[in-house]
Amino acid sequence: MLPIRYSKQIRHWAICLASVFLLGCDSSTQTDQSKLRIATTTSTRDSGLLDVLLPEFTKTYNYDLSVIAVGTGAALKLGQQGEVDVLIVHAPNAEAAFMKDKHGSQHSPFMKNSFVLLGHPDMAMNPQKLTVTQAMAKIADNRLRFVSRGDDSGTHKKELELWGLSASQPQTEAYTETGQGMGNTLMIANELKAFTLCDAGTYLQFKNKIDLRPVNTEGAELENRYSVITVQPEKNNYINQKAAREFYDFLNSKRAAALIRDFQVNGQTLFTPLNQ
Amino acid sequence: MEMILSGITEAIQLLVSGDALVFDAAWRSIWVSTTAVLIATILGISIGTLLARRRFLGRGLLVTLFRGLMGVPTVLIGLIGYALLARQGPLGTLELLYTPWGIVLGEVILAVPIITSLTHGGIKNLDRRIPETARMLGAGPVQRWKTYLSEARLPIILAILTAFARCFTELGIAMMVGGNLKFKTRTLSTSTTLETARGEFSRAVAMSLILLAIAICITVVIALVSREDES
């Protein structure tokens, strides 16, 4: 492979490559204020909402955006470690704790939709309306199969909260944790003909691919509130507070509210802005 | 089955329509793994020859270590890479987390043990008369090294191919160190995972088929280029 006459060129290439690599390493400086790193829940990315909001933001503010889509638990961790500048999350209790521990500097709910409890039509519960906590208690008492995200995401936190409110414990043999995102979890619940908790946005996207349908429930427990949090800038030198504030203000603006309100998937509105 | 068939159709459509996401991810997969394998080749061949031809204390231990590292899981490299490159980590100042260069770094770590161990094996297996003859003919150390490489070229090419196959298709490093950022660190393998999570199954099948097609093409090209050596 290496005829002797090429070896000199190869050595030159090696040096070139090494220097390119090293240049790549320190091309960015510590106080780079042109970048904005956003940690967001997967539902906002997967629904396509960010593809509408972000271009509008960069029209005014010329930042190099990096969007890291993870579960709410992981997003809050990234904020706590100062790896990102701003967060979009949906777990009010965990957000309150995050703010109380002084990891965030500003916090504001900016849009909402709802969770839905889904079940296979074969396993339909009583047709009369139940509250969601009654439905959850019924699932636990009758040892019906339930598939959980199990990934510390906002939806998972909500599910645990609902089990708590229903004062019941799901039976271990009927309870499966996937540790995966909402889409994968929905598909697994669908295959297993199980119940699962899902955000309304992801459900609408998967509606045509699954047999699961919403269980007839009522009550305010299923509200799903999305908030934006700017990370405490004292954590390290990298945090771009100015950009984070601008993004925070943008999401709370009338312009963003209009985009959120008009955003549709398959002809259905997914989110309701909170700042009309 | 229907999913795979519609995936094939979708793959062709995506390629024909010049889908920006597909081409971006494909190009990134190619350049990230190629760069990583080039760097790892330089490192691995040097270390491999050294281990095969020089005697020093702890050599046996190093050989075992590199062989052991051939099986290192990519998720572990991803995790360690994340811990090292995070802003709070020891290499945080390099700002390589969530960049393609971060993935390159992780893939170099993945590829070096493979190339080192296979190069070491190849040179170790050379006919004993080759180094003796070279030395008798008065070849200096550099010339002897070139002789070993040219005599062991087949195992070395296989080493590079193996490393490339592993880097090009890996998911753990790209996901954890790269973060699957759209138009920044998204590769064909992270795209496949993402499209599956989104329920876009035919797109996911399409992405992985494109990954497969490119992997086969590059392997075939390398094999063709080096075919003369096998005769």
Interface residues (C-beta under 8 A of the other chain):
Chain A: M1 L2 P3 I4 S7 W13 A14 L17 A18 F21 G24 C25 D26 S28 Q30 D32 R37 T42 D46 S66 V67 I68 A69 Q81 G82 E83 Q180 G181 M182 G183 N184 L186 M187 Q205 F206 K209 N236 Y238
Chain B: T35 L38 I39 I42 A86 R87 Q88 G92 T93 L94 E95 L96 L97 Y98 W101 V104 K146 L149 S150 R153 I156 I157 G179 N180 L181 K182 K184 T196 A197 R198 G199 S226 D229
